[in-house]
Amino acid sequence: MLRKCVILFALIALVFPVALAHADARDDVFCGDLSQSDCQVLLDNAAAMDSLNSFAFDLSITGVADSEEPMRLSLEATGQITLDEESLQLINDQAANASEADWGELMEIFLTSVTADILIDLTDSSGAEEVKTEIRLLLKDGIMLLSADALSALTGEDMSGMEGFGVDLNDAIGELLTESGAMPEAESAEMQEMEEVAESAMTISRLADSEVGSVAVAVFRTDLDLNAILNLVSAEQLAAASNDMDDPAAVRELMDAIDVGEFSVIQYIGLDDKYTYGIDAVVDMSMSLKENGQEMNSSISFDMSAILSKFGEPFDVTIPEDAFVFPLAMLMQMQAGS
């Protein structure tokens, strides 16, 4: 399992902090029943984070699934990211119209314009023996360089003594992500309708002010009642909005099987500069399905905590000149011709 998750978790560690930093476009800020002054804090935060192009982060993710094949993965990541301002503006402009956005193209713009230096500690406790992997990831000008340890975890081969392996993502990664189904399609009318339903099942409240490090922060908690959403939408709507589930009967069975205990996000916003200094997220759900006449029960929990810092501080990354870099586009051509 670990080998299959290395690249995925590396990309999560790269993309997730950026998603946190730019999650709230100013037109989409959810204020619920907050007072005007509290809502203004969120609006100011969205404006501050929308223009942010450089920051450092510390990220912790834990995922546990208790089922026939138990999974216990944890990730600790730290790093620094800088985004090209022009590319960031282009992404923001195109993503503003979700019904027309080409998400694969936008992800390629992002991955080929971001500069990043990330260190990841990944632990797989799913089996009898705990497996730990340290991953160093560098990204610049569309070149993603993985450390030898990451390569060893991915291939199962001893890569000690190797500097690392680079992949040139230019002119290929967007198409690959789109073809794999990892990227959503342009937002449909059904998806827009579901988003409206989701907003009706969300609540937000301002908690007592706190501190992150030595920074005074406003604290907001958002809860999503996913069970209410599943009761408000039809299986046909979910099937129409899904990229990979088109059978309403199967969707209904899945909806009936899911029970969500908690789906919450806590955001920590600087009282002075309105930057997001921290995000905590919790998802706790269970599922009960019948398979071959037997009831199969499982539970899934996800905990994430991120701390952001060094806002606006530029930094640079150097890809070693002697690093082996293979064009992803060439690999895709080879696979298509085979």
C-alpha positions as CSV (number, residue, x, y, z in Angstrom):
1,M,0.0,0.0,0.0
2,L,2.8,2.4,0.9
3,R,4.4,2.3,-2.6
4,K,1.1,3.3,-4.2
5,C,0.5,6.2,-1.8
6,V,3.9,7.9,-1.9
7,I,3.3,10.1,-5.0
8,L,-0.3,10.7,-4.0
9,F,0.6,11.8,-0.5
10,A,3.5,13.9,-1.9
11,L,1.1,15.8,-4.2
12,I,-1.4,16.2,-1.3
13,A,1.4,17.7,0.8
14,L,2.1,20.1,-2.1
15,V,-1.4,21.0,-3.2
16,F,-3.4,20.9,0.1
17,P,-1.7,23.9,1.8
18,V,-2.2,26.0,-1.4
19,A,-5.9,24.9,-1.4
20,L,-6.1,26.1,2.2
21,A,-4.5,29.4,1.4
22,H,-6.8,30.1,-1.5
23,A,-9.9,28.2,-0.6
24,D,-12.2,31.2,-0.2
25,A,-12.9,33.4,-3.2
26,R,-14.4,36.7,-1.9
27,D,-17.7,36.0,-3.8
28,D,-18.0,32.6,-2.1
29,V,-17.4,33.5,1.6
30,F,-20.0,31.7,3.7
31,C,-21.1,33.8,6.7
32,G,-24.3,32.0,7.7
33,D,-25.9,33.7,10.7
34,L,-22.7,35.6,11.7
35,S,-22.8,39.2,12.6
36,Q,-21.8,41.8,10.0
37,S,-18.5,42.4,11.9
38,D,-17.7,38.7,12.1
39,C,-18.5,38.3,8.4
40,Q,-16.2,41.2,7.5
41,V,-13.3,39.3,9.2
42,L,-14.0,36.4,6.8
43,L,-14.2,38.8,3.8
44,D,-11.0,40.5,4.7
45,N,-9.3,37.0,5.2
46,A,-10.5,35.9,1.7
47,A,-9.0,39.1,0.2
48,A,-5.7,38.7,2.0
49,M,-5.3,35.0,1.1
50,D,-6.5,35.5,-2.4
51,S,-3.5,37.7,-3.2
52,L,-1.0,35.6,-1.2
53,N,1.7,33.9,-3.4
54,S,4.3,32.8,-0.8
55,F,4.1,31.0,2.5
56,A,5.5,28.2,4.6
57,F,3.5,25.4,6.2
58,D,3.5,22.6,8.7
59,L,0.9,19.9,7.9
60,S,-0.3,16.8,9.8
61,I,-2.8,14.3,8.3
62,T,-4.0,11.1,9.8
63,G,-6.3,8.7,8.1
64,V,-7.8,5.5,9.6
65,A,-10.2,3.0,8.0
66,D,-11.4,0.0,10.0
67,S,-12.7,-2.5,7.6
68,E,-11.8,-5.9,6.1
69,E,-8.5,-4.2,4.9
70,P,-7.6,-1.8,7.7
71,M,-5.7,1.3,6.8
72,R,-3.7,3.5,9.1
73,L,-1.7,6.2,7.4
74,S,-0.2,9.4,8.9
75,L,1.7,12.2,7.2
76,E,3.8,15.0,8.6
77,A,5.0,17.6,6.1
78,T,6.8,20.9,6.3
79,G,7.8,23.1,3.5
80,Q,7.7,26.4,1.7
81,I,5.8,27.4,-1.5
82,T,6.0,30.3,-3.9
83,L,3.5,30.8,-6.7
84,D,4.1,32.9,-9.8
85,E,1.7,35.9,-9.4
86,E,0.7,36.0,-13.1
87,S,-0.1,32.3,-13.1
88,L,-2.0,32.6,-9.8
89,Q,-4.1,35.4,-11.3
90,L,-4.8,33.3,-14.4
91,I,-5.9,30.4,-12.2
92,N,-8.2,32.6,-10.1
93,D,-9.8,34.2,-13.2
94,Q,-10.5,30.9,-14.9
95,A,-11.6,29.1,-11.8
96,A,-14.1,31.9,-11.1
97,N,-16.4,30.4,-13.8
98,A,-16.6,26.8,-12.5
99,S,-19.1,25.8,-15.2
100,E,-16.5,26.4,-17.9
101,A,-13.2,25.8,-16.1
102,D,-10.8,23.1,-17.4
103,W,-9.5,21.8,-14.1
104,G,-6.8,19.7,-15.6
105,E,-5.4,22.7,-17.5
106,L,-5.6,24.8,-14.3
107,M,-3.7,22.1,-12.3
108,E,-1.0,22.0,-15.0
109,I,-0.7,25.8,-14.8
110,F,-0.3,25.5,-11.0
111,L,2.1,22.6,-11.0
112,T,4.3,24.2,-13.6
113,S,4.4,27.6,-12.1
114,V,4.9,26.8,-8.4
115,T,8.3,26.6,-6.6
116,A,8.3,24.3,-3.6
117,D,10.6,22.5,-1.2
118,I,8.8,19.9,0.9
119,L,9.9,17.3,3.4
120,I,7.4,14.5,4.1
121,D,7.4,11.8,6.8
122,L,4.9,9.1,5.9
123,T,4.0,6.3,8.2
124,D,2.0,3.2,7.3
125,S,0.7,1.3,10.3
126,S,-1.7,-0.8,8.4
127,G,0.3,-4.0,8.5
128,A,1.9,-6.0,11.3
129,E,5.1,-3.9,10.9
130,E,5.1,-0.1,10.8
131,V,6.7,1.3,7.7
132,K,8.2,4.8,7.7
133,T,9.3,6.7,4.6
134,E,10.9,10.1,4.3
135,I,10.2,12.0,1.1
136,R,12.0,15.1,-0.1
137,L,10.2,16.8,-3.0
138,L,11.5,19.8,-5.0
139,L,9.4,21.5,-7.7
140,K,10.5,24.3,-10.0
141,D,9.6,25.2,-13.6
142,G,7.4,22.1,-13.9
143,I,10.3,19.8,-12.8
144,M,9.3,17.6,-9.8
145,L,12.3,15.9,-8.2
146,L,11.7,13.1,-5.8
147,S,14.3,11.9,-3.3
148,A,15.9,8.4,-3.4
149,D,13.9,7.3,-0.4
150,A,10.7,8.2,-2.2
151,L,11.8,6.2,-5.2
152,S,12.7,3.2,-3.0
153,A,9.2,3.3,-1.5
154,L,7.6,3.6,-4.9
155,T,9.6,0.9,-6.7
156,G,10.6,-1.4,-3.9
157,E,14.2,-1.2,-5.2
158,D,17.2,0.1,-3.3
159,M,18.0,3.5,-4.6
160,S,20.6,4.5,-2.1
161,G,23.4,6.6,-3.7
162,M,21.1,8.0,-6.3
163,E,20.6,11.8,-6.2
164,G,16.9,11.6,-7.1
165,F,14.6,11.2,-10.0
166,G,12.9,14.1,-11.8
167,V,9.8,14.2,-13.9
168,D,9.1,17.1,-16.3
169,L,5.4,17.8,-15.9
170,N,5.1,20.4,-18.7
171,D,2.6,19.7,-21.4
172,A,1.4,16.5,-19.9
173,I,0.3,16.5,-16.2
174,G,-3.0,18.3,-16.9
175,E,-4.0,15.7,-19.6
176,L,-2.9,12.8,-17.3
177,L,-4.9,14.1,-14.4
178,T,-8.0,14.6,-16.5
179,E,-7.8,11.2,-18.2
180,S,-7.3,9.5,-14.8
181,G,-10.5,11.1,-13.4
182,A,-8.5,12.9,-10.7
183,M,-9.8,16.3,-11.9
184,P,-13.5,17.3,-11.9
185,E,-15.2,18.2,-15.1
186,A,-16.6,21.6,-15.7
187,E,-19.3,22.2,-13.0
188,S,-22.7,21.0,-14.1
189,A,-26.1,22.4,-13.2
190,E,-26.6,19.4,-10.9
191,M,-23.4,20.2,-9.1
192,Q,-24.3,23.8,-8.6
193,E,-27.7,22.7,-7.2
194,M,-25.9,20.4,-4.8
195,E,-23.7,23.2,-3.6
196,E,-26.7,25.2,-2.8
197,V,-28.1,22.3,-0.8
198,A,-24.8,21.9,0.9
199,E,-24.8,25.6,2.0
200,S,-28.2,25.0,3.6
201,A,-26.7,22.3,5.7
202,M,-23.7,24.4,6.9
203,T,-23.4,26.3,10.1
204,I,-20.6,28.7,11.1
205,S,-19.9,30.2,14.5
206,R,-17.2,32.4,15.9
207,L,-15.4,30.9,18.9
208,A,-13.4,32.7,21.6
209,D,-10.3,34.4,20.2
210,S,-7.0,32.5,20.7
211,E,-3.4,32.5,19.6
212,V,-1.3,30.6,17.1
213,G,2.2,30.9,18.2
214,S,2.4,34.5,19.4
215,V,-0.3,35.8,16.9
216,A,-3.7,36.7,18.1
217,V,-6.4,35.0,16.0
218,A,-10.1,35.0,15.5
219,V,-11.4,31.4,15.5
220,F,-14.3,30.2,13.3
221,R,-15.8,26.8,13.2
222,T,-17.8,25.5,10.3
223,D,-19.9,22.3,10.5
224,L,-21.4,20.5,7.6
225,D,-24.3,18.2,8.2
226,L,-23.6,15.6,5.5
227,N,-26.5,13.4,6.6
228,A,-28.9,16.2,6.0
229,I,-27.4,16.7,2.5
230,L,-27.9,13.1,1.7
231,N,-31.5,13.4,2.8
232,L,-32.1,16.5,0.7
233,V,-30.7,15.4,-2.6
234,S,-31.9,12.5,-4.7
235,A,-29.8,9.5,-5.9
236,E,-30.4,10.7,-9.5
237,Q,-28.9,14.2,-8.6
238,L,-25.8,12.6,-7.1
239,A,-25.4,10.3,-10.0
240,A,-25.7,13.1,-12.5
241,A,-23.2,15.2,-10.6
242,S,-20.7,12.4,-10.2
243,N,-17.8,11.7,-12.6
244,D,-17.7,8.0,-11.9
245,M,-21.1,6.8,-10.5
246,D,-24.0,6.8,-13.0
247,D,-26.2,4.1,-11.5
248,P,-28.8,5.8,-9.2
249,A,-29.6,2.5,-7.5
250,A,-26.0,2.0,-6.5
251,V,-25.8,5.6,-5.4
252,R,-28.9,5.3,-3.2
253,E,-27.5,2.1,-1.6
254,L,-24.3,4.0,-0.8
255,M,-26.2,7.0,0.5
256,D,-28.3,4.8,2.8
257,A,-25.1,3.0,4.1
258,I,-23.3,6.2,5.2
259,D,-23.6,7.8,8.6
260,V,-21.4,10.9,9.2
261,G,-20.7,11.6,12.8
262,E,-18.7,14.8,12.3
263,F,-17.5,17.0,9.4
264,S,-16.0,20.2,10.8
265,V,-13.4,22.8,9.9
266,I,-11.8,25.3,12.3
267,Q,-10.0,28.3,10.9
268,Y,-7.6,30.6,12.7
269,I,-7.5,34.1,11.2
270,G,-5.0,36.8,12.3
271,L,-6.8,39.7,14.0
272,D,-4.4,42.3,12.5
273,D,-3.3,41.1,9.1
274,K,-6.3,38.7,8.4
275,Y,-4.0,35.9,7.1
276,T,-5.1,32.3,7.8
277,Y,-2.6,31.0,10.4
278,G,-4.2,27.6,10.9
279,I,-6.8,25.1,9.8
280,D,-8.1,22.0,11.6
281,A,-10.4,19.6,9.9
282,V,-12.1,16.4,11.2
283,V,-14.2,13.9,9.3
284,D,-15.7,10.9,11.1
285,M,-18.1,8.5,9.3
286,S,-19.2,4.9,9.3
287,M,-20.6,2.7,6.6
288,S,-22.7,-0.4,6.6
289,L,-23.2,-2.4,3.4
290,K,-24.5,-5.9,2.6
291,E,-22.2,-8.0,0.4
292,N,-23.1,-11.6,-0.6
293,G,-25.7,-11.6,2.1
294,Q,-23.3,-10.5,4.8
295,E,-23.3,-7.1,6.5
296,M,-20.0,-5.3,6.1
297,N,-19.3,-2.5,8.6
298,S,-16.5,0.0,8.3
299,S,-15.5,3.3,9.8
300,I,-13.3,6.1,8.4
301,S,-11.8,9.0,10.3
302,F,-9.6,11.8,8.9
303,D,-7.9,14.5,10.9
304,M,-5.9,17.3,9.5
305,S,-4.1,20.2,11.1
306,A,-2.1,22.9,9.2
307,I,-0.1,25.9,10.3
308,L,0.8,28.6,7.8
309,S,3.6,31.1,8.3
310,K,6.2,33.3,6.5
311,F,3.6,35.0,4.4
312,G,5.0,36.8,1.4
313,E,8.6,35.8,2.1
314,P,10.2,34.7,-1.2
315,F,12.5,31.8,-1.5
316,D,14.1,29.8,-4.3
317,V,14.8,26.1,-5.2
318,T,17.7,24.7,-7.2
319,I,17.2,21.5,-9.2
320,P,20.6,19.8,-9.4
321,E,22.1,20.0,-12.9
322,D,23.0,16.3,-12.9
323,A,19.6,15.2,-11.8
324,F,18.0,12.6,-14.1
325,V,14.8,14.2,-15.5
326,F,12.3,12.2,-17.6
327,P,9.6,14.0,-19.6
328,L,6.1,12.9,-18.6
329,A,4.9,13.7,-22.1
330,M,7.3,11.2,-23.5
331,L,6.2,8.5,-21.1
332,M,2.6,9.1,-22.0
333,Q,3.4,8.8,-25.7
334,M,5.3,5.5,-25.1
335,Q,2.3,4.1,-23.2
336,A,-0.1,5.2,-25.9
337,G,2.0,3.5,-28.6
338,S,2.4,0.2,-26.7
